[in-house]
Amino acid sequence: MPIRPSLVLGETNTYGTGASGLAVHDASYIKLKSASLNYELPARLVSKLHIRTGMIYVSGTNLFCITSYPGPDPEISNDPYSLINGYSDAATYPTMRQYSVGLRLGL
């Protein structure tokens, strides 16, 4: 582990721990959190199927994130007491992508 300069008075920083601007990164990002697409089935098809309404849908969450942040995700933290992302993202998992496809029928 490289030794980093210390910003704490009296700390020797022998093991590379401590405050340093070298570990601060730009965490700006653009993220598509969720999107959905619905298609209502035509009335002719609905009447042939003997149902009142019909809809096909596709939805997804956490679809993409554009960032230059070196960590897994600029929105996550391993600090359980933080309201604003915490102080570290070491050993954390990125947010999970989810996809859904379905059919809604009104009988």
Secondary structure, DSSP 8 states (H G I E B T S, - for coil): -------STT---TTS-S--GGG-----EEEEEEEEEEEE--HHHHHHTT-SEEEEEEEEEEEEEEE--SSS-TT--S-TT-SSS-S--TT------EEEEEEEEE-
